[in-house]
């Protein structure tokens, strides 16, 4: 579980950052 946790945490952070970028970008709002 510890190995999976260390691998999933960065992925969750990247997903959160990607969502923030998508919300800021008007291009994604059109879709």
Buried (B, 14 or more C-beta within 10 A) or exposed (E): EEEEEEEEEEEEEEEEEEEEEEEEEEEEEEE
